[in-house]
Amino acid sequence: MPQLDTSTWLTMILSVFLALFIIFQLKISKHDFYHNPELTAKMPKQNTPWETKWTKIYLPLSLPL
């Protein structure tokens, strides 16, 4: 049986990693990110009815026997 030639594997793996890195950099560079995160943090808070009351969820296993 002939031996498996692995001399080109390193070149192939490095070129695949380089190509993937370039592709992902191009994909990420097309996204729009918020320039100032403080603008989104100052949005008015919406009041919901369940925020004013205290509620508790009872799990079946936490009930007394």
BABALUM-402191 format. One record per residue (C-alpha): residue number from 1; x, y, z; residue in three letters. Coordinates in Angstrom, 2 decimals. Each point is the difference from the previous one (the first is absolute). Layout:
    k     east    north       up    r
  NUM        X        Y        Z  Ala
...
END
This chain:
    k     east    north       up    r
    1     0.00     0.00     0.00  Met
    2     1.30     3.47    -0.80  Pro
    3     0.74     2.44     2.78  Gln
    4    -2.36     2.92     0.55  Leu
    5     1.63     3.22    -1.13  Asp
    6    -0.55     2.59     2.77  Thr
    7     2.49     2.59    -1.21  Ser
    8    -2.69     2.36    -1.29  Thr
    9    -2.36    -0.26     2.98  Trp
   10     1.55     2.89     1.91  Leu
   11    -0.28     2.32    -3.00  Thr
   12    -3.59    -1.06    -0.58  Met
   13    -1.05     0.45     3.65  Ile
   14     1.64     3.41     0.24  Leu
   15    -1.58     1.21    -3.22  Ser
   16    -3.45    -1.19     1.14  Val
   17     0.40     1.83     3.32  Phe
   18     1.12     3.14    -1.80  Leu
   19    -2.94    -0.15    -2.40  Ala
   20    -2.50    -0.56     2.84  Leu
   21     1.50     2.87     1.97  Phe
   22    -0.32     2.36    -2.98  Ile
   23    -3.57    -1.12    -0.71  Ile
   24    -1.10     0.52     3.60  Phe
   25     1.71     3.38     0.17  Gln
   26    -1.89     1.10    -3.10  Leu
   27    -3.30    -1.28     1.43  Lys
   28     0.53     1.72     3.35  Ile
   29     1.04     3.29    -1.61  Ser
   30    -3.40     0.26    -1.75  Lys
   31    -1.94     0.07     3.30  His
   32    -1.21     3.29     1.44  Asp
   33     0.71     0.42     3.70  Phe
   34    -1.25     2.73     2.31  Tyr
   35     2.51     2.81     0.16  His
   36    -1.13     1.26     3.41  Asn
   37    -1.45    -2.61     2.37  Pro
   38    -1.24     2.72     2.39  Glu
   39    -2.76     0.92    -2.46  Leu
   40    -1.65    -3.40     0.32  Thr
   41     0.39    -0.07     3.80  Ala
   42    -2.04     3.20     0.45  Lys
   43    -3.20    -1.38    -1.51  Met
   44    -3.07     0.47     2.22  Pro
   45    -0.94    -2.99     2.10  Lys
   46    -3.39    -1.53    -0.69  Gln
   47    -2.06    -0.84     3.05  Asn
   48    -1.64    -3.40    -0.01  Thr
   49    -2.66    -1.15     2.48  Pro
   50     2.07    -2.88     1.36  Trp
   51     2.87     2.26     1.04  Glu
   52    -2.05     1.65     2.75  Thr
   53    -1.02    -3.27     1.71  Lys
   54     2.05    -2.62     1.73  Trp
   55    -0.40    -3.36    -1.68  Thr
   56     1.36    -3.40     0.83  Lys
   57     0.06    -3.11    -2.15  Ile
   58    -0.62    -3.21     1.89  Tyr
   59     1.74    -3.04    -1.40  Leu
   60    -1.62    -3.39     0.65  Pro
   61     3.11    -1.28     1.74  Leu
   62     0.20     2.98     2.37  Ser
   63    -3.48    -0.54     1.47  Leu
   64    -0.19    -1.59     3.47  Pro
   65    -1.03    -3.62     0.15  Leu
END
